[in-house]
């Protein structure tokens, strides 16, 4: 098979339609805090590095990072989720509004805190991460309020992305209702599944597990040594076939880190897209970029193969930056021009 070429003119066309597209993102939102410093000594108290503080910054994380990846590509976005009545929630909402994300679907909850992930980085390397979060399932009243908002936003939506990070906002009733409402209206639904949060995720438009998650979803131990060509990886192909058979998604996109992606559809041979990353500094949030850009491309009229190549280049751009990052239409177009 000849390599798939997605030229700059076609990318420009997809981006033009994407700017008129509206996507609803539902799920676990969080605030990413980055503390930057340098290490010059080891602590006398324990064999750990002492990080001398230099600066800090904050970015939207989780489903909020999916949303800002979409607005970075000029799409219109409604973000639905739950935050606490706290300073972190105010900070997150402010950051999202700066990035043109619609936040009227973010519910403030008295009994939940806003999830915060604190990453301490020294010399461009992550030293440690600290998580502050609530993981209990959303209570019935709040879940119903969220469902009502979902139903109100769907009539104007071209696609829905469900961002499940195992923090309790994405419950089975919520996912079932989204699936039913979107099927009735013919709306595309994408999900990045988290096997640790056991949900019935069948019959969706797109699921985007990484290799580890794919094996966990299939209930198969990954004891194999990776081959240089995923198309020769019999265990991986067997897992993909099992997921297609059991979960019946329209598309299965397995992200493979430095090996790129594997696009799978029922009745068709898997298609391998090699990585487009030139340098890798930080993979934080790369999966968010993949599901955001793939879904947006499909909503803008791209074929599955075009969307896979489109999202692969988007992910290649963000892993070349430190911290959860986004890619602009101009950056993405430049990557395709240089690749051509």
N, C-alpha and C positions, 0 to 999 in steps of 0.2 A: 504494500500500500504506500502511495506517495505521501510525504509529510504534509500535514494540513497547513496551508498558508493563509493567515489572516492579515491581509494587507492594510496599510494605513488608511486607505479610502474607505474600506469597510468598517474599520474601527471608528473612524470619524462619523460615519453614518449611524453606528450603534450608539455612540456617545450623544449624538444629536437627539435621537429618539429618547434616550435615557433621561435627558434633561426635562422631558415632558412626562416622566413616569412617576407614579406615586406608589410607595411601598409601605406597608404596615409591619413594624417589627414588634414582636411580643416576647417578653421573657425576663430573665434575671439581669437586672442592671447593676452596675457596680462602679465604684470610683477607684481608678488606678493612681496610686501615689508613688512617685519615683524620688528617692533620696540619692543624690550624687555625691561622691567623695573620692578620697584617695587613701591608699594604704601605704604606710611607711614603717609600720612596726607590728609586732605580735603582742597581744595582751599578756601581761604578767599574771593575770588571774586565771587564764585558760588558754589553750593553744588555738586561739581564734584571732583573725585580723582585727585591728582597730581601724575603723573608717573615720577619717577626718572629714566632717561635713563641709560641703561646698555650696550646694543649692538643692532645691526640691521643686518639682512641678507635678501637676495633676492632669489626668486625662480620663475621659469616659472609658469604661471597660465593660466586658461582657456584651449583652445585647445592646448596650449604649454605644459600644465600639462598632458594632455592626451598623448601627444607625448613622454614626458619623462617617463611616466608610462610604455609605450611600450618598450622603449630602456632599461629601468631597467630590463625588462624580456628578454632582448637580441634580440628583434626584430629589423629589419631595418625600419626606419621611414623617410618619407618625409613630412615636415610640410609646409602647404600652408596657407598664411594669409597676413595681412597688418600691418606694423608698421610705426611709424613716423620717420622722419629724426631728431632724438633727442637722448639724452644720454640714456634714458630708452630703446629705441630700440636697441642701441649698447650693453647695459648691458644684455638685454634679449637674443640677438643673441649669445653673448659670453657664457652665461650660457647653452644655448641649444647645442652649439658646443662642450662644455665640456662633455655633456651627450650624445654625438654621434647622435644627431638629425640632419637630413639633412635640411639645412636652405636656400637653393638656391631658394625656392619657396616663401620666405617671401619678399613681395614687400614693398619698402620704398615709402611712400606717403607724398608729400609736405604739403597737407592741413589737415592731420590727425595727432593726437598725439598718441603715444603708450599708451595703457590703463595701468594704475597703480592702484592697490588696496593696500592701506596701512593699515595694521592691527596693532593696539597697544595692546600689551599683557603684563599683569602683574600677577604674581603668577599663571602662566599657564592658565589664563583666558583672553579672548579677551575683552578689555574695549570699543573699538570703531573701526570702519572701515571708511576710507576715500577713495572715488573713484574719480579718474581723468581719464576721458575717452571721446571718441567721439561715439555718438550713431546714427548718420545719416547713411542712406544707402550708400554703396559704390557707387561712381560715375560710369557711364557706361563704361568709358575707362578703369578704373582700374579693374572693374568687368570682362571685356572681357580679359584683360591680365591674370587675375587669372584663368579664364576658359581655356585659352590656355595652361596654365601650368598644370592644372588638366588633360586635354586631353593628354598631353605629358607624364605624370607620370603613367597613368593607365595601359599601356601595361605590366609593371613590377610589378603591385600591386596585392596582394592576397585579400585585403579588403580595404574599405574606411570608415573613421569615420568623420562625419560632426559635428563639435563642435559649436553649435549656442548658444551664450550667450547674444543675443539681442543687439550687438554692431554695427550691420549694414553690416558686411562682408558677412554673409550668407543671400543672397537675394533669392527671388523666382526663378528668371531666373537661378541663380547659382545652386540651389538645383534641379530644373527641369532638367538641363543639366547633372548634376552628375547622377541623377536617370536614365536618358535615356542611357548615355554612359555605366554605370555599368550593366544595364539590358542587353544591347547588348553583353557585354563581359562576362556575368555571374559572376560579381564581387559583393561580399557582401557589403552592405551599412548600417551602423549604424548611428543613430541620437539620441542625447539627446535633446528633444524638449523644447522650451521655449514658453509657451502659450502667454506671453506678446508680443512676436514677432510673429504675426499671419501669419503663412506660411501653405501652403497645403503640408502636410507631409505623404500623403497616399502612399501605395505600396512600402515601404522600407523593408529591411531585418529585421531590429531590431529598435525599439524605446524604450527608457529607462527613462520614466518619474518617478519622485517620486510621492508619494500619492497626494500631493497638485496639482502638474502639471497634473496628470492623471484626476482628477476631473475637472480642468479648461479646459483641452482639450476636455472633454466630455460635457462641458457646464452644469455640475451638481454641486449643492451646497453640500458640505460635512458637513452636520449638524449632522452626526451620532457620537455616542460614539464608539471609537475603541474597538473591542473585542480582547481577548487575542489570539485568533486563526483567522488569516485573512480569512481562508476558511469558517468561519462562519459570516463574515462581508458582509451582503447582499448588502449594498450600494457599497462597493468596487468591489464586483463580478459583479454587474450590470454595473458599469463604465467600467470595463475590457471588458465585453461582447460588450458594445457599441463601444469602441475604436477598437476592433477587427473587428466589423461589418463595421464601417464607414471608418477606415483608412487602413484596410486589410494589416497590417504588417505580415511578415512571423512569427515573434516573438514579443511579448510584454513583457517587463520585468519591473515591477513596484517595485521600491525600497521603503522600508518601515521603514527605520531607524533601531531602536532597535528590530523591528519585522522581519528583514531580507528582503526577496524578494518574489515576486509572479510572476512565469513564466506562461505565457498564450499563447496558440496557438488555432487557429480555429479548432473546432471539437474535442477538448480534454479538459479534466478537468484541471483547474489551478493547478499548483504545488507550494506548499509553501516551501521555503528554510529558516529555522530559521537562525538568525544572528550568525556569527562565531566570532563576536567581544568579547574579554575577558574583555578589559578595553576600555573606550572611553574618549580620551582627546580632540580630535578636529576632527570634521566631514568635515572640509574644504577640498574640492577636492575629497571626497570619491566617488561622482558620476563619476568623471573623471576616477578613478581607475576601477570602475565597467564596464564602457563601453569599456575601453581599454583592460582589461583582458578578458572580455567575448568575444569581437570580435576576439582577438588574439587566444583564445582557439578554437573558431569555425574555424578560418582560419587554425589552426593546426590539424583539424580533430576531435575535440571534438563534442559530441552530444549536443543539447541544454541544457539538464539537467546537463551534465558534465560541460559545460561552466558556467552555473549558479552557481554551487557549487564552481567551480574554482574561479570565480569572487567574490563570497561571502567571501571566505577565504582571497582573496587579499584585499578586502575592510576592513575586520576585522583587518588586519595587519596595514593598514595606519591610521585608526581612533585611534589606540593606540599610535600614534605619534603626536606631536604638530606641526602644520603648514601643508601646502600641502606637502604630502609625497608620496613615492613610496615603492614598495616591490620588493626584489630581488628573483630570482629563489630559492636560498638557504633558504631564510626566508620562502617562500611559501611552499616549500617541507617540511621544519621542522614543519610547522603548521599541515600539513596533517599527518605527522608521529606521532605527539603528539595526534592528534585527533583519530588516529586509535588505 
